[in-house]
Amino acid sequence: MPNRTEAPETILILGGTREAAQLAKELVATHPDARIITSLAGRTKEPAPLAGEVRTGGFGGADGLSRYLVENAVTRLIDATHPFARQISANAVEAASIVGVPLEIRTRKPWARQPGDIWIGVETLEQARDAIPPRARVLLALGSQHIGLFASRDDVHFVVRMIDPPATPLDLPDHALVLGRPGDTAAVETMLLIAHAITHIVCRNSGGTAAYAKIEAARDLGLPVIMVGRQTVAAERDEGLS
């Protein structure tokens, strides 16, 4: 009997994180016959180059993702999204179950408090907003879709870092805008914090290495970090790491 040739593997990575980009690079190198696709939500206008194929935009919920898996003969689904990307992760679980495609979840571990860290733990972004003391100068290290929640704090000066310029003016009464990606080292982040006389940082416990330098810088400077935990926060996917 003639030998059957198995169809090449098609791997879909739900990405938008540094870890997902590294995974795509590794899979392209180790699976030369496979089709490697990374899906991005499209919040960042010019994302860093990725190995393999890239698709941009939403799927249209779990049903849309299911259709994509079938139409592209996906044999393996990997969720490597941001830890706070609750909706797309839930859709991945449902779609994988509907289609019968193996799902691998690669959620990075949260940061652990280290000696010298001054963390004010909160469960929601609303609690984070309310925990900011009056007249504070805050590095608001959040995705652009969450900025408006802090508009009511007209007694606070915010420094907002974004990868891309906002399409419309930020809805914050007193703020400075810094364009660019997070610094790779604590020294770079320390310079930013000092230059803007930052007294507090507000961020989510996203884990990983991409945005940890600001946590190290805050530790070195003795600055409080208002840290939103993962347990109850519902948030949409956010490619822009702050």
C-alpha positions in Angstrom: 0.0 0.0 0.0 1.3 3.5 -0.7 2.4 5.6 2.3 0.0 8.3 3.4 1.4 11.8 3.7 0.0 13.6 6.6 -1.2 17.2 6.1 1.2 19.8 7.5 0.4 21.1 11.0 -1.4 24.5 11.3 -0.8 26.3 14.6 -2.7 29.4 15.6 -1.2 31.5 18.3 -3.4 34.1 20.0 -0.7 36.6 20.6 0.0 40.2 21.4 2.7 39.6 24.1 6.4 39.3 24.0 6.2 35.7 24.9 3.8 35.0 22.0 6.3 36.6 19.6 9.1 34.4 21.0 6.9 31.3 20.7 6.2 32.1 17.0 9.9 32.4 16.3 10.6 29.1 18.0 7.8 27.3 16.2 8.9 28.6 12.8 12.4 27.4 13.5 11.5 24.0 14.9 8.5 23.2 12.7 9.6 24.2 9.2 6.8 22.4 7.4 4.0 23.8 9.7 1.9 26.9 9.1 2.4 29.2 12.0 -0.2 32.0 12.4 -0.1 34.7 15.1 -3.4 36.6 15.7 -3.2 40.2 16.9 -6.1 42.3 18.0 -4.8 45.3 16.1 -4.6 47.9 18.9 -0.9 48.7 18.1 -0.6 50.4 14.7 2.9 49.1 13.9 3.6 45.9 15.9 7.0 44.5 16.0 7.8 42.0 13.1 6.7 38.4 13.8 7.9 35.1 12.5 5.4 33.2 10.4 2.0 34.6 9.3 0.1 37.4 11.0 -3.6 38.1 11.0 -5.0 41.2 12.6 -8.5 41.9 14.1 -11.1 40.2 16.1 -12.8 36.9 15.2 -16.3 37.8 16.2 -16.6 35.8 19.4 -16.2 32.1 20.0 -18.4 31.3 16.9 -16.1 33.4 14.7 -13.0 31.8 16.1 -14.5 28.4 15.6 -15.2 29.1 11.9 -11.6 30.4 11.5 -10.2 27.2 13.1 -12.2 25.0 10.6 -11.6 27.2 7.5 -7.9 27.2 8.1 -7.6 23.6 9.2 -6.0 24.6 12.5 -4.6 21.6 14.3 -3.3 23.3 17.4 -4.5 26.5 19.2 -2.2 28.3 21.7 -3.5 31.1 23.9 -0.5 33.3 24.7 -2.5 36.5 25.2 -2.1 39.1 27.9 -3.2 37.7 31.3 -6.0 40.3 31.5 -7.4 39.4 28.1 -10.3 37.5 29.7 -12.7 37.6 26.8 -10.5 36.2 24.0 -9.2 33.5 26.4 -12.8 32.5 27.2 -13.6 32.4 23.5 -10.5 30.2 22.9 -11.7 27.7 25.4 -15.2 27.6 23.9 -14.1 27.5 20.3 -11.5 24.7 20.9 -14.3 22.7 22.6 -16.7 23.2 19.7 -14.2 22.3 17.0 -12.2 19.7 18.9 -8.9 21.4 18.5 -6.3 20.9 21.2 -5.8 24.1 23.3 -2.6 25.0 25.1 -2.8 27.9 27.5 0.4 29.8 28.2 -0.5 32.4 30.7 2.5 34.0 32.3 2.7 33.9 36.1 2.0 37.1 38.0 4.8 39.1 39.6 5.6 38.2 43.2 6.1 40.9 45.8 9.9 41.2 46.6 11.6 42.7 49.6 11.5 46.5 49.3 8.3 46.5 47.2 5.6 48.9 48.4 2.4 47.5 46.8 -1.1 48.7 47.5 -3.2 45.7 46.3 -6.6 46.3 44.8 -9.0 44.1 42.8 -10.4 46.5 40.2 -9.4 49.6 38.3 -12.0 51.6 40.1 -10.4 50.7 43.4 -7.0 51.7 41.9 -8.4 55.1 40.9 -9.8 55.6 44.4 -6.6 54.5 46.1 -4.6 57.4 44.6 -4.0 60.1 47.2 -4.7 63.7 46.3 -2.0 65.7 44.6 -0.1 62.5 43.5 1.9 62.3 40.3 1.0 59.0 38.8 2.5 56.9 36.0 -0.6 55.3 34.6 0.7 52.1 33.1 -2.5 50.8 31.6 -3.9 50.1 28.1 -5.4 53.1 26.4 -9.0 51.8 26.7 -8.7 52.1 30.5 -7.5 55.7 30.7 -10.9 57.4 30.7 -11.8 55.7 34.0 -9.4 58.0 35.8 -10.8 61.3 34.3 -12.7 62.1 37.6 -9.4 62.5 39.5 -8.8 66.1 38.6 -6.6 66.4 41.7 -4.0 64.1 40.3 -1.3 64.6 37.6 -1.1 61.6 35.3 1.8 60.5 33.1 0.5 58.2 30.4 2.8 56.1 28.3 1.4 54.8 25.0 3.0 53.1 22.0 0.9 55.0 19.5 -0.4 58.5 19.7 -4.1 58.5 20.8 -6.6 59.0 18.0 -8.4 61.6 20.2 -7.2 63.7 23.1 -7.0 61.8 26.4 -9.9 62.4 28.7 -7.7 63.4 31.6 -7.8 67.0 33.0 -4.1 67.1 34.1 -1.7 64.8 32.2 1.5 64.4 30.3 1.8 61.9 27.4 4.9 59.8 26.8 5.1 57.9 23.5 7.1 54.7 23.3 7.5 51.2 24.7 8.4 50.4 28.3 12.1 50.7 29.1 14.0 47.4 29.1 16.0 48.2 32.3 15.2 49.6 35.7 17.8 52.4 35.0 15.8 53.6 32.0 12.5 53.5 33.9 14.1 55.2 36.9 15.1 58.1 34.7 11.5 58.4 33.5 10.1 58.3 37.0 12.5 61.0 38.3 12.1 63.2 35.2 8.3 63.4 35.9 8.6 63.5 39.7 6.4 60.4 39.9 5.0 59.6 43.3 2.9 56.5 42.5 2.5 53.9 39.8 -0.8 52.3 38.8 -0.6 49.0 36.9 -2.0 45.6 36.6 -0.1 42.5 37.7 0.5 41.3 34.1 3.6 39.3 35.0 6.4 38.6 32.5 9.6 40.5 31.8 8.3 43.1 29.2 7.0 45.6 31.7 8.8 44.6 34.9 11.5 47.2 34.8 9.1 49.8 36.2 8.4 47.6 39.2 12.1 47.3 39.8 12.6 51.1 39.4 9.7 51.8 41.9 11.4 49.4 44.4 14.7 51.2 44.0 13.1 54.6 44.5 10.8 53.5 47.3 7.6 54.4 45.3 4.2 52.9 46.0 2.7 50.7 43.3 -1.1 50.5 43.2 -1.3 46.9 41.8 -4.5 45.5 40.3 -4.7 41.8 40.9 -5.9 39.3 38.3 -8.7 37.5 40.2 -11.7 39.7 39.5 -10.7 42.2 36.8 -12.5 41.8 33.5 -10.6 43.4 30.7 -10.3 43.2 27.0 -7.2 42.2 25.1 -4.4 44.7 25.3 -1.3 44.4 23.1 0.3 47.6 24.3 2.4 46.7 27.3 2.9 49.6 29.7 
